[in-house]
Amino acid sequence: MPFEFEALVGHLYIVGGRSISTAPPGTLCEVAPKKAARGRETDTIFVVVTPAGDVLAPVAFYEQMAQLAAQKYFTSTGSVTAGLRSVIEHINQNLYDYNQKNPKHYQANLLCAVLRGSDLIVGRVGCIATIVQSSGITTSFPEDLSDKQALYTEPLGLQPTPTIKMAQFSVNNGTRVVFGDSHVAEIGIERIRVSLMSIDIATVLASIKEAARLQLSALVAEFVPPELPSEPTIPQAESTTDILKSRNIAPREDLPIKIPTDSKRNRPPGRISIVWRRIQRILGRIALKLANLLRVIIRMLNHFFTTEDEQNRRWLSSPLGLGTIVLFPFAVVMLVVILWLSGTDTSEFEICIEEVNSRVEIARSPSIANSDREQILSAWQLVLTKVSECEAMRQGDPSLSEIRREGQAVIDRLQSVTRLEAIPLASMPEAILTKIVLEGRNLFVLDQRNMQVYHIALSEDGLSTTRIPSPILQMRRGGNASGISVADIVDIAYNDVADRFTALDTNGLLIECTVTFFECSGQRLITDDWVEPVSITFWSGNLYVLDAFNGTPQIWRYEPSGGRYVERPSEYFGGGNSPVLQGVNDLEIEGGNIYILTDEGRVLKYRQGEALSFGFVAFPPGEEINRADSMYMDDTVTSQSLFVVDQNRRTIYKTSFSGRFNDSYRITNEDYFNLLEAVAVDSTSGRALLYAVSGNTVFVMELGE
């Protein structure tokens, strides 16, 4: 049976106020395939799938959903209405089941319309609209586009049984229809009516485009008898079938949809093509300069050698004349070379800017913006890599700075990174700072290069210092504490019970200083069993020393007697229960629970020598901690947080005491954190302050309320 009408199809896809030349993802118009079920042979199906909900799925998700709808319909039997209901219910069940099993809950608006003879049957779920103009009369589905309750219905994937709305329209020669998202409704029925009365479908598209705002996805069709040729000016929509074939994606019955990871249109220009463009430009400049040079030489030769004047001939035969003829062209060539070289940097920079703009356009394109997290990250990382190359040619270009900010903001959002402004607080000459201790308005830092401890007095707001950093004389290599020479310092800590700031050296000398007047004394600990002390901390007046101990770490606990640690230490891990760990580097105690950090970013939690459950969870994909340099325990009531420092990523992670991800911090100028080692946090006031040491500098950052 022949088709009674065929559809001339166009599309509109507007993102951020820009019109995109491709068909919107999830739009499809297909005639019945050769092996369609009986009764479907002359049907034409239109499918429009648009995003809904807070989680945006990859582009391929909507494209494959549209393809699945067409496949399901053409293999079904029964009436058109029954077929559409079956299709919508099948897709909804598929999506609902997927959402029950996965953390990402996708939702979608779906419109399926079938043209059979002179009837157009439409089924919709969610916020999606149809506008039909036939015989001069314009109608819509839902009937009143300004009725938010009728327009904004529940999308697919939210409930096990979808709320399906159905409508039927009669079509004739010249009937025009718009299938679109909620932004079509925002334009208004009267404005759409005027647009649909335009001379041809191309003008219809142009008119709707003028009326659209920032966003719009729509499929526009005009029904004509099959014998009428379609006008070449009509922009044809690309079938989702063709899109899927071009990406080698096989239609599937199941969700989730696999995301294509390679596409020529998403791939940035190759290095070879960029080099060839540069060569072409350089060769063009050389050819132009040589042509100008030859023109000058020819004019000069004509001037000197075509004269018959005897005086000129004598001048030409003189050494001055011959020298001028020989040297003048050489001077011109040298001048050309100098001018060309002086312009090379500019041309290289211009080419670099072109490449940046090309990569930015790809990263901003809907095919990337609507894709999965990894594709978006990869696209913007390519942009920032190229921006860095261009900035090496010309520093301070405002357009590059703006692109860098845009790209970094996208990457930070996907990686759950908060950017902080780091304020340099104090610097120590020729220092490498590795430890930091905060007590009230006093900061203490250890310079590992020179084995010297410094005191920094903070202002009342904690954002500046009241004087330059002062070295503590007794806390330095070669210093003297109670007549005992100080060796290399292992670590520094604050004893809150004794109200003393302390340092421990490799020989077991514990140096204690009052915070107010810095009156210092020293005592030798019993260290017969020590092997490799790496960190110290205090809890309830007891001193705990973490000993790496050749891969079987031990914690030595010193209990005070008369204000001094004179007894032999006890083993925290008794009876051969020491864990087998390589690369332990830090120790913290909270509420009697001991936390041990390793170089690989593992944290082990113990209480009374028994292991407790601990694990980092809920981190963004690819951002899990796999290396750590130090940690800080903020046990204030308002914070209750663990901070972990990763120098390699120049990142500070914030988690709960059980390891659940809360946030991660990086600074605007990451070069400042190339040597990031340790942090301390003050959350006792209305705003939290984060102090960090990197290189020879102490930085302060505001974390907010």
PyMOL commands that set and color helices and strands:
alter all, ss='L'
color gray80, all
select helices_A, chain A and resi 59-74+80-101+148-151+182-187+189-196+201-211+240-246+264-266+271-305+310-317+319-364+366-369+373-393+398-415+549-551+670-673
alter helices_A, ss='H'
color red, helices_A
select strands_A, chain A and resi 6-15+18-19+27-31+44-52+107-116+119-125+128-134+137-141+165-170+176-181+216-224+417-420+423-427+433-439+442-447+452-457+470-476+480-481+484-485+489-495+500-505+509-514+520-524+533-539+542-547+554-558+570-571+584-590+593-598+603-607+610-612+630-634+641-646+651-656+661-667+676-682+688-694+697-704
alter strands_A, ss='S'
color yellow, strands_A
deselect
rebuild
show_as cartoon
